[in-house]
Amino acid sequence: MAKLNFTYRGKKSTGKLSLRLIHTSTYDFRISTPLVSKREYWFKRTTKTIKGEKTTKLFPVQLKDLNNNGSADYKSHKANLETIEAQILDKFIIDNNNGIPITKEWLKCAVLEFSKVLDTKDKVEVVIKANEKIQKDAEQLEQRITNANLLSNAIKKMFVRYKTNNNELKKYKVTHGLLIKYQAYKKQTFTIKELNQDFANHFMNWAFIDMKYSKSYINAQLKRFRSSAVKAYESDEDDIIQISKTLRTFTMFDKIYKDKIVVTLSYEELDKIDNKEITDPRLFDAKKAILIGCETGLRYSDLNKLIDTNIKNVNGVNYWKFKTEKTDTLVQITVSNRMIYLMKKYGIPQTNYPSNGVKFNEDIKKVCALAEINENIKGKKSTVIEINGKKVIRNITDYHPKYDLITSRTFRRSFATNYYGKIDTALITSITGHSTEQQLRAYINNNDESNILRTKQQIDQFHEERKKEKNNIKLTVIPQVI
């Protein structure tokens, strides 16, 4: 509860009172007021006997301690101060509850407003201007609090955070655009505090049922909503941002990888591409990128880092060492015999395609089509559909010729799938960036039916080799000892 204390601080018999406002640990202001009082009202004379000697001291008293005896002027003065005190405390409660900033200026203005010293036009103008400033400050503070708590503004702050990371910057811009669409649909502007389980449930329904987005895409957007809100809250030095208790725990779609379709190129298919003669220079460039990408497990954006200046050597073995474009993690790519073969046949791994990858994805499909990678399989393909009378592009699952489902993302998954079980898993994850084998298995979809044939072939091959080794064992006759 707020308290006001009037004190007399001067040495003279009459002077102006000071006023102190105290409320919890938030407010503690002391100001000089224009209220004139007598020093004798504010000190109590006390006589004590110490070691047989009488000592008289003056002790300060507060307004509530002033007695009710005295002259008419004294009683009127006390009653006037009590009225001012009550009026200021009432104003404090109202203004504080309405979010008006409580400052020293506010306290000075309140004293002037409720005292009887507004005896000139100039002093009236001072109070009016002070009140106008307080109101303006309150409105500005309210607007600042509102803006800071908007979910859309929290996402915009991530634009600054990822200004030097173009890939992440693009993702957050897409996320911001999607939120704007959802707010238009709901006819509501969401705050950070409203990012909770209820928000997630309604957003998932809208995005999946109405907008036809995939579950994995929707989860990615919700995660970026959450990251934006958490970062805004953690960097809030003014302590004005509010969050929901379920911000860090609200659930999203689960088992999104259960029906995931992973398209990869097997060794046999890569051999078909390798053996297919292509004369078109641009398609030849795409062919080279497919073979080297599937062999190294690199993203398309990192293929051009396989250059001589990044070559290192350890124990006579050459390898490339550099940081990836997307995640800025350090990778090491061994110059294996397979890589030496590919470079001798196709030249340096660098490609001439622009960074956006659109034309590149078109050309690698053409190369796979020429190599007759045309098995009809189930997969997701960008398809134009109509939603709310507008044509949009969504990934639709259907059966297509395999070459039509090949993208630059196929490279990394092909590398991980083809080498999984053949080399140490740690060597694969050091390139793919997965922290556990479980994540790697989800990435390559090791439970996919397409692996059944590979499993049979490898098991059969193992037993064939074991059988050959057994048949080649020469029996040795041990002579009998007499």
C-alpha positions as CSV (number, residue, x, y, z in Angstrom):
1,M,0.0,0.0,0.0
2,A,1.3,3.5,-0.9
3,K,2.3,5.8,1.9
4,L,2.9,9.6,2.0
5,N,5.2,11.2,4.6
6,F,5.3,15.0,5.1
7,T,8.5,16.2,6.7
8,Y,9.9,19.6,7.8
9,R,13.6,19.8,6.9
10,G,14.4,23.5,7.5
11,K,16.0,25.3,10.4
12,K,13.8,28.3,10.3
13,S,10.6,28.7,12.3
14,T,8.5,28.5,9.1
15,G,9.3,26.8,5.8
16,K,8.2,24.5,3.0
17,L,7.4,20.8,3.6
18,S,9.0,17.9,1.8
19,L,6.9,14.9,0.7
20,R,8.0,11.3,0.3
21,L,6.0,8.7,-1.7
22,I,6.7,5.1,-0.9
23,H,5.1,2.0,-2.6
24,T,6.7,-1.4,-2.3
25,S,10.2,-1.4,-3.8
26,T,8.9,0.1,-7.1
27,Y,8.4,3.8,-6.0
28,D,10.4,5.9,-3.6
29,F,10.3,9.6,-4.5
30,R,11.0,12.7,-2.3
31,I,10.1,16.2,-3.5
32,S,10.0,19.7,-2.1
33,T,6.5,21.1,-2.0
34,P,5.2,24.7,-2.0
35,L,3.2,23.9,1.2
36,V,4.3,26.2,4.0
37,S,4.2,25.0,7.6
38,K,5.6,25.8,11.1
39,R,8.6,23.9,12.4
40,E,7.1,23.6,15.8
41,Y,4.3,21.4,14.5
42,W,6.8,18.7,13.3
43,F,9.0,18.1,16.3
44,K,8.2,16.5,19.6
45,R,10.2,17.5,22.6
46,T,11.3,14.6,24.7
47,T,13.2,14.7,28.0
48,K,15.2,11.7,29.3
49,T,17.3,11.3,32.4
50,I,20.7,9.8,31.6
51,K,23.2,9.2,34.5
52,G,21.2,11.5,36.7
53,E,21.2,14.3,34.1
54,K,18.1,15.4,32.2
55,T,18.5,15.6,28.4
56,T,16.0,17.3,26.1
57,K,15.9,16.3,22.4
58,L,13.6,17.0,19.5
59,F,12.3,14.1,17.5
60,P,10.5,14.5,14.1
61,V,6.9,13.3,13.8
62,Q,4.7,12.4,10.9
63,L,1.3,13.8,9.9
64,K,-0.6,11.0,11.7
65,D,1.3,11.8,14.9
66,L,0.2,15.4,15.1
67,N,-2.1,15.9,18.0
68,N,-5.6,17.3,17.7
69,N,-5.0,20.1,20.2
70,G,-3.9,23.6,19.4
71,S,-5.1,26.7,17.8
72,A,-7.7,27.0,15.0
73,D,-4.9,27.6,12.5
74,Y,-3.0,24.5,13.6
75,K,-6.2,22.3,13.3
76,S,-7.0,23.8,9.9
77,H,-3.5,23.2,8.7
78,K,-3.5,19.6,9.8
79,A,-6.9,18.9,8.2
80,N,-5.8,20.5,5.0
81,L,-2.7,18.3,4.8
82,E,-4.7,15.2,5.6
83,T,-7.1,16.1,2.7
84,I,-4.2,16.5,0.3
85,E,-2.7,13.2,1.4
86,A,-6.0,11.3,0.9
87,Q,-6.5,12.9,-2.5
88,I,-3.0,12.1,-3.7
89,L,-3.3,8.5,-2.6
90,D,-6.6,8.1,-4.4
91,K,-5.1,9.6,-7.5
92,F,-2.1,7.2,-7.2
93,I,-4.4,4.2,-7.1
94,I,-6.4,5.2,-10.1
95,D,-3.4,6.3,-12.3
96,N,-1.2,3.4,-11.3
97,N,-4.0,0.9,-12.2
98,N,-4.5,2.7,-15.5
99,G,-0.8,2.3,-16.4
100,I,0.1,6.0,-16.1
101,P,3.8,6.4,-15.2
102,I,4.3,7.4,-11.6
103,T,7.3,9.7,-11.4
104,K,8.6,12.7,-9.4
105,E,6.9,15.0,-12.0
106,W,3.6,13.1,-11.3
107,L,4.0,13.7,-7.6
108,K,4.8,17.4,-8.0
109,C,1.8,17.8,-10.3
110,A,-0.5,16.0,-7.8
111,V,0.6,18.3,-4.9
112,L,-0.1,21.4,-7.0
113,E,-3.5,20.0,-8.1
114,F,-4.8,19.3,-4.6
115,S,-3.2,22.2,-2.6
116,K,-4.5,25.7,-2.4
117,V,-1.4,27.3,-4.0
118,L,-3.0,27.5,-7.5
119,D,-3.5,31.2,-6.9
120,T,-2.2,32.5,-10.2
121,K,-2.8,31.8,-13.9
122,D,0.8,30.7,-14.4
123,K,0.6,28.1,-11.7
124,V,-2.6,26.7,-13.2
125,E,-0.9,26.5,-16.6
126,V,2.0,24.5,-15.0
127,V,-0.5,21.9,-13.7
128,I,-2.3,21.7,-17.0
129,K,0.9,21.2,-19.0
130,A,2.2,18.7,-16.4
131,N,-1.0,16.7,-16.6
132,E,-0.8,16.8,-20.4
133,K,2.8,15.5,-20.4
134,I,1.9,12.7,-17.9
135,Q,-1.0,11.7,-20.2
136,K,1.2,11.7,-23.3
137,D,3.9,9.7,-21.5
138,A,1.3,7.2,-20.4
139,E,0.0,6.9,-24.0
140,Q,3.5,6.4,-25.4
141,L,4.3,3.8,-22.7
142,E,1.1,2.0,-23.4
143,Q,1.9,1.9,-27.2
144,R,5.4,0.7,-26.5
145,I,4.1,-2.1,-24.3
146,T,1.5,-3.0,-27.0
147,N,4.1,-3.1,-29.8
148,A,6.6,-5.1,-27.7
149,N,4.0,-7.7,-27.0
150,L,2.9,-8.3,-30.6
151,L,3.9,-11.7,-31.9
152,S,4.5,-10.2,-35.4
153,N,7.0,-7.8,-34.0
154,A,8.8,-10.6,-32.1
155,I,9.2,-12.4,-35.5
156,K,10.5,-9.2,-37.1
157,K,13.2,-8.9,-34.4
158,M,14.5,-12.3,-35.8
159,F,15.1,-10.5,-39.1
160,V,17.8,-8.5,-37.4
161,R,19.2,-11.6,-35.6
162,Y,19.6,-13.4,-38.9
163,K,20.6,-10.5,-41.1
164,T,23.8,-12.2,-42.0
165,N,22.2,-15.7,-42.4
166,N,20.2,-15.4,-45.6
167,N,18.7,-18.9,-45.4
168,E,17.3,-18.4,-41.9
169,L,16.2,-14.8,-42.7
170,K,14.1,-16.1,-45.6
171,K,12.5,-18.7,-43.3
172,Y,11.5,-16.1,-40.7
173,K,10.1,-13.8,-43.4
174,V,7.9,-16.7,-44.7
175,T,6.8,-17.3,-41.1
176,H,5.9,-13.6,-40.6
177,G,3.9,-13.6,-43.8
178,L,2.0,-16.8,-42.8
179,L,1.2,-15.2,-39.4
180,I,-0.2,-12.1,-41.2
181,K,-2.4,-14.4,-43.3
182,Y,-3.6,-16.2,-40.2
183,Q,-4.4,-13.0,-38.4
184,A,-6.4,-11.8,-41.4
185,Y,-8.3,-15.1,-41.4
186,K,-9.0,-14.8,-37.7
187,K,-9.6,-11.0,-37.9
188,Q,-7.3,-10.7,-34.8
189,T,-3.8,-9.4,-34.0
190,F,-2.1,-11.9,-31.7
191,T,0.2,-11.1,-28.8
192,I,3.1,-13.1,-27.5
193,K,1.1,-14.2,-24.5
194,E,-1.6,-15.7,-26.8
195,L,1.0,-18.1,-28.2
196,N,-0.2,-21.1,-26.2
197,Q,-1.7,-24.5,-26.7
198,D,-5.1,-23.1,-27.8
199,F,-3.3,-20.9,-30.5
200,A,-1.3,-24.0,-31.7
201,N,-4.5,-26.1,-32.0
202,H,-6.4,-23.6,-34.0
203,F,-3.4,-22.7,-36.2
204,M,-2.7,-26.4,-37.0
205,N,-6.3,-26.9,-38.0
206,W,-6.3,-23.9,-40.3
207,A,-2.9,-24.6,-41.8
208,F,-3.5,-28.3,-42.4
209,I,-7.2,-28.5,-43.3
210,D,-7.9,-25.1,-44.9
211,M,-4.4,-24.2,-46.4
212,K,-3.3,-27.8,-47.2
213,Y,0.2,-27.4,-45.7
214,S,2.1,-30.5,-44.6
215,K,2.4,-31.3,-40.9
216,S,6.2,-31.0,-40.9
217,Y,5.9,-27.5,-42.5
218,I,3.3,-26.4,-39.9
219,N,5.5,-27.7,-37.0
220,A,8.4,-25.7,-38.4
221,Q,6.3,-22.5,-38.4
222,L,5.1,-23.1,-34.9
223,K,8.7,-23.7,-33.7
224,R,9.8,-20.3,-35.3
225,F,6.8,-18.6,-33.6
226,R,8.0,-20.1,-30.3
227,S,11.7,-19.1,-30.9
228,S,10.7,-15.6,-31.7
229,A,8.6,-15.2,-28.6
230,V,11.2,-16.7,-26.3
231,K,14.0,-14.5,-27.7
232,A,11.8,-11.4,-27.3
233,Y,11.0,-12.3,-23.7
234,E,14.6,-13.1,-22.8
235,S,15.9,-9.8,-24.2
236,D,13.1,-7.7,-22.5
237,E,15.1,-5.4,-20.2
238,D,12.0,-3.4,-19.2
239,D,10.1,-6.5,-18.1
240,I,7.0,-5.5,-20.1
241,I,6.6,-8.7,-22.2
242,Q,4.2,-11.3,-21.0
243,I,4.2,-15.0,-22.1
244,S,1.9,-17.9,-21.6
245,K,2.8,-20.7,-19.2
246,T,2.5,-23.2,-22.0
247,L,4.7,-21.3,-24.5
248,R,7.6,-23.7,-24.1
249,T,5.5,-26.8,-23.8
250,F,2.6,-26.6,-26.2
251,T,2.4,-29.6,-28.4
252,M,2.4,-29.8,-32.2
253,F,1.8,-32.6,-34.7
254,D,3.6,-35.8,-33.6
255,K,4.8,-38.8,-35.7
256,I,5.2,-36.5,-38.7
257,Y,7.9,-38.9,-40.0
258,K,5.7,-42.0,-39.8
259,D,4.5,-41.7,-43.4
260,K,7.5,-39.8,-44.7
261,I,8.5,-40.6,-48.2
262,V,12.3,-40.4,-48.9
263,V,13.5,-40.5,-52.5
264,T,17.0,-41.6,-53.0
265,L,19.3,-42.8,-55.8
266,S,20.8,-46.3,-55.4
267,Y,24.3,-47.3,-56.5
268,E,22.7,-49.0,-59.6
269,E,20.8,-45.8,-60.5
270,L,23.9,-43.7,-60.0
271,D,25.8,-46.1,-62.3
272,K,23.1,-45.6,-65.0
273,I,23.5,-41.8,-64.7
274,D,27.3,-42.2,-64.8
275,N,27.2,-44.4,-67.9
276,K,24.6,-42.2,-69.8
277,E,26.4,-40.0,-72.4
278,I,25.2,-36.4,-72.2
279,T,26.6,-33.8,-74.6
280,D,24.6,-30.7,-73.5
281,P,27.1,-28.7,-71.4
282,R,24.5,-27.5,-68.9
283,L,23.0,-31.0,-68.4
284,F,26.6,-32.4,-68.2
285,D,27.1,-29.9,-65.3
286,A,23.9,-31.2,-63.6
287,K,25.0,-34.8,-64.1
288,K,28.4,-34.1,-62.4
289,A,26.6,-32.4,-59.5
290,I,24.3,-35.4,-59.0
291,L,27.2,-37.9,-58.9
292,I,29.4,-35.8,-56.6
293,G,26.6,-34.7,-54.4
294,C,25.4,-38.2,-53.8
295,E,29.0,-39.3,-53.1
296,T,29.8,-36.4,-50.6
297,G,26.5,-35.9,-48.9
298,L,26.9,-32.1,-49.3
299,R,24.1,-29.6,-49.8
300,Y,24.0,-28.0,-53.2
301,S,25.1,-24.7,-51.7
302,D,28.4,-26.4,-50.5
303,L,29.5,-28.2,-53.7
304,N,31.5,-25.3,-54.9
305,K,33.7,-25.5,-51.7
306,L,35.4,-28.6,-52.9
307,I,38.4,-26.6,-54.2
308,D,42.1,-26.9,-53.8
309,T,42.4,-24.1,-51.2
310,N,40.3,-26.2,-48.9
311,I,42.4,-29.4,-49.3
312,K,44.2,-30.7,-46.2
313,N,46.3,-33.8,-45.7
314,V,46.7,-36.2,-42.8
315,N,48.9,-39.3,-43.0
316,G,49.1,-39.0,-46.7
317,V,45.4,-38.8,-47.3
318,N,43.8,-35.7,-48.8
319,Y,40.5,-34.3,-47.6
320,W,38.5,-31.1,-48.0
321,K,37.8,-29.1,-44.8
322,F,35.5,-26.1,-44.6
323,K,32.4,-24.7,-42.9
324,T,29.0,-25.3,-44.5
325,E,26.9,-22.4,-45.8
326,K,23.7,-23.2,-44.0
327,T,24.7,-24.3,-40.5
328,D,28.3,-22.9,-40.4
329,T,29.5,-26.3,-39.1
330,L,32.9,-27.7,-39.9
331,V,32.9,-30.8,-42.3
332,Q,35.6,-33.0,-43.6
333,I,35.2,-34.8,-47.0
334,T,37.7,-37.5,-47.8
335,V,39.2,-37.6,-51.3
336,S,38.4,-41.3,-51.8
337,N,39.2,-43.4,-54.8
338,R,35.5,-42.9,-55.9
339,M,36.0,-39.1,-55.7
340,I,39.3,-39.3,-57.7
341,Y,37.5,-41.3,-60.4
342,L,34.6,-38.8,-60.6
343,M,37.0,-35.8,-60.8
344,K,39.2,-37.4,-63.4
345,K,36.0,-38.1,-65.5
346,Y,34.1,-34.9,-64.9
347,G,36.6,-32.3,-63.7
348,I,36.5,-30.2,-60.6
349,P,33.3,-30.5,-58.5
350,Q,32.2,-26.9,-58.9
351,T,29.0,-26.1,-60.8
352,N,27.9,-23.0,-62.7
353,Y,24.3,-22.9,-61.4
354,P,22.8,-19.8,-59.6
355,S,22.4,-20.1,-55.9
356,N,18.6,-20.3,-55.9
357,G,18.6,-23.8,-57.3
358,V,15.4,-23.6,-59.3
359,K,17.1,-24.2,-62.7
360,F,19.3,-26.8,-61.1
361,N,16.4,-28.9,-59.9
362,E,14.8,-28.7,-63.4
363,D,18.0,-30.0,-65.0
364,I,18.8,-32.8,-62.6
365,K,15.3,-34.2,-63.4
366,K,16.1,-34.1,-67.1
367,V,19.4,-36.0,-66.5
368,C,17.6,-38.7,-64.5
369,A,14.9,-38.9,-67.2
370,L,17.6,-39.4,-69.9
371,A,19.2,-42.1,-67.7
372,E,15.8,-43.8,-67.5
373,I,15.3,-43.4,-63.8
374,N,11.6,-43.7,-64.5
375,E,10.2,-46.2,-62.0
376,N,6.7,-45.2,-61.0
377,I,6.9,-44.4,-57.3
378,K,4.9,-42.6,-54.6
379,G,6.2,-39.2,-53.6
380,K,5.5,-35.6,-53.0
381,K,5.6,-33.1,-55.9
382,S,4.9,-29.4,-56.1
383,T,1.4,-29.1,-57.6
384,V,-0.8,-26.1,-58.4
385,I,-4.1,-26.4,-56.5
386,E,-6.9,-24.0,-55.7
387,I,-7.6,-22.7,-52.2
388,N,-10.3,-20.1,-51.5
389,G,-10.5,-19.3,-55.2
390,K,-6.7,-18.7,-55.5
391,K,-4.1,-20.9,-57.2
392,V,-1.3,-22.0,-54.8
393,I,1.5,-24.5,-54.9
394,R,1.5,-27.3,-52.4
395,N,3.4,-30.6,-52.1
396,I,0.9,-33.3,-53.1
397,T,1.5,-37.0,-52.6
398,D,0.9,-39.2,-55.6
399,Y,2.6,-41.7,-58.0
400,H,5.1,-40.1,-60.4
401,P,8.1,-41.3,-62.5
402,K,11.0,-41.3,-60.1
403,Y,13.0,-38.8,-62.1
404,D,10.2,-36.2,-61.5
405,L,10.7,-36.5,-57.7
406,I,14.5,-36.0,-57.7
407,T,15.7,-32.7,-56.2
408,S,19.0,-31.4,-54.8
409,R,17.9,-32.7,-51.4
410,T,18.1,-36.2,-52.8
411,F,21.9,-36.0,-52.7
412,R,22.4,-36.0,-49.0
413,R,19.7,-38.6,-48.4
414,S,21.2,-40.8,-51.1
415,F,24.7,-40.5,-49.5
416,A,23.3,-41.4,-46.0
417,T,21.2,-44.2,-47.3
418,N,23.8,-45.8,-49.5
419,Y,26.5,-45.7,-46.9
420,Y,24.4,-46.5,-43.8
421,G,25.5,-49.9,-42.5
422,K,28.6,-49.9,-44.7
423,I,30.8,-47.3,-43.0
424,D,30.7,-46.1,-39.4
425,T,27.6,-44.2,-38.6
426,A,29.7,-41.5,-36.9
427,L,31.3,-40.8,-40.2
428,I,27.9,-40.3,-41.9
429,T,26.5,-38.1,-39.1
430,S,29.7,-35.9,-39.2
431,I,28.7,-34.9,-42.7
432,T,24.9,-34.9,-42.4
433,G,25.0,-33.0,-39.0
434,H,22.7,-35.4,-37.1
435,S,23.6,-35.8,-33.4
436,T,22.2,-39.3,-33.0
437,E,21.7,-42.4,-35.1
438,Q,18.0,-42.2,-34.4
439,Q,17.8,-38.8,-36.1
440,L,19.8,-40.2,-39.0
441,R,17.5,-43.2,-39.4
442,A,14.5,-40.8,-39.4
443,Y,16.3,-38.7,-42.0
444,I,16.9,-41.6,-44.4
445,N,13.7,-43.3,-43.4
446,N,15.4,-46.6,-42.8
447,N,12.1,-48.3,-42.2
448,D,10.9,-47.5,-45.8
449,E,9.9,-50.5,-47.9
450,S,12.5,-49.6,-50.6
451,N,15.1,-50.9,-48.2
452,I,13.7,-54.4,-48.1
453,L,15.3,-55.3,-51.4
454,R,18.7,-53.8,-50.3
455,T,18.5,-55.8,-47.1
456,K,17.8,-59.1,-49.0
457,Q,20.6,-58.4,-51.4
458,Q,23.1,-57.7,-48.6
459,I,22.1,-60.7,-46.5
460,D,22.3,-63.0,-49.6
461,Q,25.6,-61.5,-50.6
462,F,27.0,-62.1,-47.1
463,H,26.0,-65.7,-47.0
464,E,27.3,-66.3,-50.6
465,E,30.7,-64.9,-49.6
466,R,30.7,-67.0,-46.4
467,K,29.9,-70.1,-48.4
468,K,32.8,-69.4,-50.8
469,E,35.2,-69.0,-47.9
470,K,34.0,-72.3,-46.4
471,N,34.5,-74.2,-49.7
472,N,38.0,-72.8,-50.2
473,I,39.2,-74.1,-46.9
474,K,41.9,-76.8,-47.5
475,L,41.8,-79.8,-45.3
476,T,45.2,-80.7,-43.7
477,V,45.9,-84.3,-42.7
478,I,47.7,-84.5,-39.4
479,P,50.0,-87.6,-39.3
480,Q,49.4,-90.1,-36.5
481,V,52.1,-90.0,-33.8
482,I,53.4,-93.5,-32.9
